[in-house]
Amino acid sequence: MLKLSSAVIFFIFLSGCSINQYMIKKEIAINNQVLITEVAGTLKEQSRGLSGRADLCQNCAMLFPYKDYQIRNFWMKGMEFSLDFIWLKDGEIAGFSENIPVLNDQAEISRVQSPSPVNQVLEVRAGWVRENNVKIGDKAEGLESPKLE
């Protein structure tokens, strides 16, 4: 059943979202909700992230895997839409930052920081964390990362 629904989601993803055809893609599930995820595995891909895109489909995401554990800092430079950030340590949710706007209250590019050292960051569209009842300690399935260069 998961394979059939995943195939349907992947088709919708391909037909309704702008994606980078060269990035590795994988399915990641949190609370049985499957996210079609692009993996930003290189420094160039991580620097670009989702900037310059008009939107992100409902069940799409971008994963930023790292070799080490650090406090991670992200900013919304070049973004067109708000995001939720899911901070992961070895596939377990260590925290999240919800509804991060492109610009903050001072009309500056928003910045966000993980609450603790993490080795993976997942960006999803704003509201996804709340809509899917994501909690600290939840597991993300399907995160087996390709080897980073």
C-alpha positions as CSV (number, residue, x, y, z in Angstrom):
1,M,0.0,0.0,0.0
2,L,2.8,2.4,0.9
3,K,4.5,1.7,-2.5
4,L,1.3,2.5,-4.4
5,S,0.6,5.7,-2.5
6,S,4.3,6.7,-2.8
7,A,4.2,6.3,-6.5
8,V,1.1,8.5,-6.7
9,I,2.7,11.1,-4.5
10,F,5.9,11.0,-6.6
11,F,3.9,11.5,-9.8
12,I,2.0,14.5,-8.2
13,F,5.4,15.8,-7.0
14,L,6.9,15.6,-10.5
15,S,3.9,17.2,-12.2
16,G,3.2,20.0,-9.7
17,C,6.6,21.1,-8.3
18,S,9.7,22.6,-9.6
19,I,12.5,20.3,-8.6
20,N,16.2,20.1,-9.3
21,Q,16.4,17.1,-11.6
22,Y,20.1,16.5,-10.7
23,M,19.7,16.2,-6.9
24,I,19.3,12.9,-5.2
25,K,15.7,12.3,-4.1
26,K,14.3,10.0,-1.4
27,E,11.2,9.4,0.5
28,I,11.3,10.3,4.2
29,A,8.4,9.6,6.5
30,I,7.5,11.3,9.8
31,N,4.3,10.1,11.6
32,N,3.4,8.0,8.5
33,Q,3.4,11.2,6.3
34,V,5.7,10.6,3.3
35,L,7.8,13.5,2.1
36,I,9.4,13.5,-1.4
37,T,12.7,14.9,-0.4
38,E,15.6,16.4,-2.4
39,V,19.0,15.8,-0.7
40,A,21.3,18.8,-0.6
41,G,24.4,16.8,-0.2
42,T,27.0,19.1,-1.6
43,L,28.1,22.5,-0.4
44,K,26.8,24.1,-3.6
45,E,23.4,22.4,-3.1
46,Q,23.3,23.4,0.5
47,S,24.2,27.0,-0.3
48,R,21.4,27.3,-2.8
49,G,18.8,25.3,-0.9
50,L,15.3,26.2,-1.9
51,S,16.1,29.8,-2.8
52,G,14.7,31.1,-6.0
53,R,11.8,28.7,-6.1
54,A,8.2,30.0,-6.3
55,D,6.8,27.4,-3.9
56,L,7.2,24.0,-2.3
57,C,4.5,21.3,-2.7
58,Q,2.5,20.1,0.3
59,N,4.5,16.9,0.8
60,C,7.9,18.0,-0.5
61,A,11.0,18.7,1.5
62,M,14.7,19.4,1.3
63,L,17.2,17.5,3.5
64,F,20.6,18.9,4.5
65,P,22.8,16.0,5.8
66,Y,26.1,16.8,7.6
67,K,29.0,14.6,8.7
68,D,29.2,16.2,12.1
69,Y,27.0,17.5,14.9
70,Q,26.9,21.3,15.3
71,I,24.4,24.1,16.0
72,R,23.1,24.8,12.5
73,N,22.3,28.3,11.2
74,F,20.0,28.9,8.3
75,W,18.8,32.1,6.6
76,M,16.0,32.9,4.2
77,K,18.1,34.7,1.6
78,G,16.5,34.4,-1.9
79,M,13.4,32.7,-0.5
80,E,9.9,33.3,-1.9
81,F,7.9,31.5,0.9
82,S,7.9,30.7,4.6
83,L,9.3,27.4,5.9
84,D,9.3,25.0,8.9
85,F,12.7,23.7,9.9
86,I,12.9,20.2,11.5
87,W,16.2,19.8,13.4
88,L,17.3,16.1,13.4
89,K,20.0,14.2,15.3
90,D,20.6,10.7,13.9
91,G,17.0,10.7,12.5
92,E,15.3,11.7,15.7
93,I,13.6,15.1,15.9
94,A,15.6,17.3,18.3
95,G,13.5,20.4,17.7
96,F,11.7,22.5,15.0
97,S,11.2,26.1,14.1
98,E,7.8,26.9,12.6
99,N,6.6,29.4,10.1
100,I,9.9,31.2,9.5
101,P,9.1,34.1,7.2
102,V,11.3,35.4,4.5
103,L,11.7,38.7,6.3
104,N,11.5,39.3,10.0
105,D,9.7,42.1,11.9
106,Q,12.6,44.5,11.1
107,A,12.3,43.8,7.3
108,E,15.6,41.9,7.4
109,I,16.2,38.4,6.0
110,S,15.1,35.9,8.7
111,R,17.6,33.7,10.4
112,V,17.0,30.6,12.4
113,Q,19.2,28.3,14.5
114,S,18.9,24.8,15.7
115,P,18.3,24.4,19.5
116,S,21.1,21.9,19.9
117,P,23.9,20.3,17.8
118,V,22.3,18.3,14.9
119,N,23.5,16.4,11.9
120,Q,20.5,16.7,9.6
121,V,18.0,19.5,8.8
122,L,14.8,19.1,7.0
123,E,13.0,22.1,5.4
124,V,9.2,21.7,4.7
125,R,6.6,24.2,3.8
126,A,5.3,26.4,6.6
127,G,2.6,24.7,8.6
128,W,3.7,21.1,7.9
129,V,5.0,20.5,11.4
130,R,1.7,21.5,13.1
131,E,-0.5,19.8,10.5
132,N,1.3,16.6,11.0
133,N,1.5,16.8,14.8
134,V,5.3,16.6,14.8
135,K,6.9,16.3,18.3
136,I,10.4,16.2,19.7
137,G,11.5,12.6,19.8
138,D,9.6,11.5,16.7
139,K,11.6,9.5,14.3
140,A,12.2,10.3,10.6
141,E,12.2,7.1,8.5
142,G,14.2,6.7,5.3
143,L,17.1,9.0,6.3
144,E,19.9,6.6,5.4
145,S,22.1,9.2,3.8
146,P,24.3,8.7,0.8
147,K,28.0,9.1,1.6
148,L,28.9,12.8,1.6
149,E,32.0,14.0,-0.2
